[in-house]
Amino acid sequence: MKFTVDQIASLLEGEVVGDGSVEISMLAKIENAKEGEISFISNPKYEHFLYSTNASAVITKKGFQPKKEIKSTLILVDDPYSCFTVLLEEYHKFISFQKTGVEQPSFIGENSSVGEDIYRGAFSYIGNNVKLGNNVKIYPNAYIGDNVVIGDNSIINAGVKLYANTQVGSNCVIHSGTVIGSDGFGFAPQKDGTYKTIPQMGNVIIGNNVDIGANTVIDCATFYGDATKIGDGVKLDNLIQVAHNVEIGNNTVIAAQTGVSGSTKVGENCVIAGQVGIAGHITLANKTSIGAQAGLGKTIKEEGAQLMGSPAFNYKDYYKTYAIFKNLPDLNVRLKQLEEKVLNLPTFQEK
C-alpha cells in the first residue's frame, strides 16, 4: 500500500519541503533506505546520511538548515523520533490486521460469540462461552479456554495459551509461547516430607493496551473470585514470570527474565530491568525503578525510589559501595603490606 508524502505529513502535522506527491511504500533506516521509502533523522551526528541517502522522504526537525544539497523530500516536524514511531505504529497496525476470516481446521465451542473482522488461524481452539471483540486476531495453534473474554483489536499470536476465565482488554498484543492463567506455585508441605497441591481457582485480568512478550507466564490467582491483575498500558518483555495474585499497576514496564513472586503489588509507572527477582507479599510504590539483576525482598514505600543490587538498595549508595568492593583485591594487598611493616617495627621484634 502506498501513501504520498503529503498524506504522511498531514498525519504527522508536518511541513513538506520538496515534492509532496512522491509515493512511499516502506519505512527504513536512513543509511539503508531506497527509493519509495521514508526515514528520519533526529540525532545531529547522523546528519551526513541525509546528503547520501536514497530515501524518497526524510522526517527531520523544524528549523533544520541543510549544509549541502538534499535530493530527498523533507517533512519538518517538532519531534522526528516520535513522529517516525507514529508511522511505525500505523504500519504495524496495517500489516497486523490484514488477515480476516476463518482458516480450517479450527474449532469454536458452544455459546461463543465473535465480533466483526475476526481472524481465526488454522488449528486454533476456542472453547465454550468465549467472547471475542471486533477485529480480534487469533493466530494458528492458539488455545483460548472456556469463558475467556478478549477485547477489540487484540492480537493473540501463534501458540499462545489462554486458560479458562482469562480476561484480555482491548488493543493488546500477546506474543507466541506465552501462557496466561496457569496454576500458581502452591504446594503445602506434609509431615512425611511430600507436598500436597493447592488448587488454583482464580483467574487473570489484563487491562487495555497491554503488550506481553514471547514465552512469558502469568499465573492465575489462588482463590475463586480473586485475580492476578495486569493494569492498562503495561509492557512485559519476553521470559517473565508473574506469580499468582500479583498486581501490576498501569504503565509499568518490566524487562526480560524478571520474576515477580506471589501476592506482590507493583505500582504504576514502575521500570523494572532484566533478571530482577522480586519477593512475594511486598508492595512497590509508584514510579519505582529497579536496575538489572537486582533482588528485592522488602516493601518500597517511597515513590520514585531507584534501586540496585541484591539485596536492592538506593542506587547512589550502591555505586558508592561498588566503588569500594571492586578495589578490595588492591586493598587486601595494601593491608598485608601494612601488616608486614607494622610487625617489623622494633617494638614488635623479639627481644
C-alpha positions, 0 to 999 in steps of 0.5 A: 500500500502506498501513501504520498508524502503529503498524506504522511505529513498531514498525519504527522502535522508536518511541513513538506519541503520538496515534492509532496506527491512522491509515493512511499511504500516502506519505512527504513533506516536512513543509511539503508533506505531506497527509493519509495521509502521514508526515514528520519533523522533526529540525532545531529551526528547522523546528519551526513546520511541525509546528503547520501541517502536514497530515501524518497522522504526524510522526517527531520526537525523544524528549523533544520538548515541543510549544509549541502544539497538534499535530493530527498523530500523533507517533512519538518516536524517538532519531534522526528523520533516520535513522529517516525514511531507514529508511522511505525505504529500505523504500519504495524497496525496495517500489516497486523490486521490484514488477515480476516476470516476463518482458516480450517481446521479450527474449532469454536465451542458452544455459546461463543460469540465473535465480533466483526473482522475476526481472524481465526488461524488454522488449528486454533481452539476456542472453547465454550462461552468465549467472547471475542471483540471486533477485529480480534486476531487469533493466530494458528495453534492458539488455545483460548479456554472456556469463558475467556473474554478478549477485547477489540483489536487484540492480537493473540499470536501463534501458540499462545495459551489462554486458560479458562476465565482469562480476561484480555482488554482491548488493543493488546498484543500477546506474543507466541509461547506465552501462557496466561492463567496457569496454576500458581506455585502452591504446594503445602508441605506434609509431615512425611516430607511430600507436598500436597497441591493447592488448587488454583481457582482464580483467574487473570485480568489484563487491562487495555493496551497491554503488550506481553512478550514471547514465552512469558507466564502469568499465573492465575490467582489462588482463590475463586473470585480473586485475580492476578491483575495486569493494569492498562498500558503495561509492557512485559518483555519476553521470559517473565514470570508473574506469580499468582495474585500479583498486581501490576499497576498501569504503565509499568514496564518490566524487562526480560527474565524478571520474576515477580513472586506471589501476592506482590503489588507493583505500582504504576509507572514502575521500570523494572530491568532484566533478571530482577527477582522480586519477593512475594507479599511486598508492595512497590510504590509508584514510579519505582525503578529497579536496575538489572539483576537486582533482588528485592525482598522488602516493601518500597514505600517511597515513590520514585525510589531507584534501586540496585543490587541484591539485596536492592538498595538506593542506587547512589549508595550502591555505586558508592559501595561498588566503588569500594568492593571492586578495589578490595583485591588492591586493598587486601594487598595494601593491608598485608603490606601494612601488616608486614611493616607494622610487625617489623617495627622494633617494638614488635621484634623479639627481644 
